[in-house]
Structure formats: structure tokens, C-alpha cells
Amino acid sequence: MSEQKSQSGEYWDKHVVSWEASTYYTDKNMPKPNLWDRFSTLFRGSSLYDRMTFALDLLGPYLAGLTVLDVGCASGRFADLLLAAGATRVIGVDISEDIIKIANERRLAGPNKDRLEFFAADLAQPGINLPKVDLVTSLGVIEYFDHKDMMTFLGSLNAKYFFHDFPDVARTTNWLLWWMRKVYIRVNKCPGVYLYKRDEFTGMVKQAGFEGDVWYERRSIFHYVSNLPRDAGQMSK
């Protein structure tokens, strides 16, 4: 991994362990989160557990036999769920060596250690050689890439299909939650959050070479974007 990280990479390298511990707060084996992350849990509650559940509901018909690259894998909990839902193999990548160490400890202690792999890399940096996979997934990742970093990220992916959660500009209409998030971002010195319009993001993935119809779907408060065929039976590797 390059010694010089992107701005978003520097932020998450320092912050992801605390964020993961607060987000998935029922996991008592994680290190204790910092004060701000513990505070944010009061408002976030179990919502990001729900985000994984909705994502798996959409992905379930496609996963059998697939090798998946999970971007922003953190401690590997979504990777585990992808395997349980039918994926053959899951490779996880995250910016933080510390969180990857935790992911590998969990992998070695679990029943699927030979079907999982985790490594650290900053995907906002050019020249990253990623493994060839069938599908790329990410939850809570793409909103931290500005346009330049997003194109670098999309261009580095070595897969035919993608599936990301997509926090679009509609999120700003909930002024209270958006204001609270802006305070959190400022206090924690996050470089920025970039909420794209749907047609804008579709143009970006097309420019990066992804084919097929790009579709968006809302489940509860969460939005997702993918180019998987609407009919799972028409999927080709």
C-alpha cells in the first residue's frame, strides 16, 4: 500500500476501528469507540444493521457461485453475511491495517477462513491492482469519494458487476439529521461527504466502463445502486 494516503484514506485509517465499534455496537469484542462515535449511536441505533439486511435481501438471488470483493470491509461482518447468503468466496479490502488485523483475527477464528481474504489498500490512489472478481460491493463507502477519487476507484475495479449503497442528495432534505451529520463531520475533521445525483453517478460508472442498465432501489431509508441484471437468471460471469 502506498505510504501517501488520500485525504479520505487518512481520515478512515485513523477512524474506522472506532466507527465500526460504535456502528455495530452489539459486538462486544470490538475495542471501545471514542466519545463522539458512542454519542452518534444514540441517533443511529440499529439502522446500519438494517442496511446490511436490506442489501442482502437484494443481493441474495445473485450470490450463488460468485467471488465478491467487499470494499470498505472493516472487521469483515458483511463479508461473513455474503458467504452465508451464498457467495463462494469473499475478498475484503479496507484502508486501515488495524481493522484488517481485526478482520483476519475473526476470519481465523471462524468456520470460513479458507473462503475469506482481507487486505489493506487505499482505493483512492491510482495504480492499485485489485483481484478479478464477479461482483464488487460496498456499504458506506462511495459518499466519501470526491469526483476525482471516485473515478480512480471505479477505474481500478476488476469486475463486471457492482452493488453499492447510494446516499444521494435527497438525504439533505432531512435537515435535522443532515445538520447533525455536518457537525459530526466538522468535529471529527472528515475531509468531506459527497452526495451525487443519480444521473451523475450513472454517467460516472458508464465512463469507467461498466455495462448494463444501472438501477436504483430504495429500502426504508436506504438507497442502493447496481448494474446487476434485474432478472438474476440472466446474469453472466
C-alpha positions, 0 to 999 in steps of 0.5 A: 500500500502506498505510504501517501494516503488520500485525504479520505484514506487518512481520515478512515485509517485513523477512524474506522476501528472506532466507527465500526465499534460504535456502528455495530455496537452489539459486538462486544469484542470490538475495542471501545469507540471514542466519545463522539462515535458512542454519542452518534449511536444514540441517533443511529441505533440499529439502522446500519444493521438494517442496511446490511439486511436490506442489501442482502435481501437484494443481493441474495438471488445473485450470490450463488457461485460468485467471488465478491470483493467487499470494499470498505470491509472493516472487521469483515461482518458483511463479508461473513453475511455474503458467504452465508447468503451464498457467495463462494468466496469473499475478498475484503479490502479496507484502508486501515491495517488495524481493522484488517488485523481485526478482520483476519483475527475473526476470519481465523477464528471462524468456520470460513477462513479458507473462503475469506481474504482481507487486505489493506489498500487505499482505493483512492490512489491510482495504480492499485491492482485489485483481484478479478472478481464477479461482483464488487460491493460496498456499504458506506463507502462511495459518499466519501469519494470526491469526483476525482477519487471516485473515478480512480476507484471505479477505474481500478475495479476488476469486475463486471458487476457492482452493488453499492449503497447510494446516499444521494442528495435527497438525504439533505432534505432531512435537515435535522439529521443532515445538520447533525451529520455536518457537525459530526463531520466538522468535529471529527475533521472528515475531509468531506461527504459527497452526495451525487445525483443519480444521473451523475453517478450513472454517467460516472460508472458508464465512463469507467466502463461498466455495462448494463442498465444501472438501477436504483432501489430504495429500502426504508431509508436506504438507497442502493445502486447496481448494474446487476441484471434485474432478472438474476437468471440472466446474469453472466460471469 
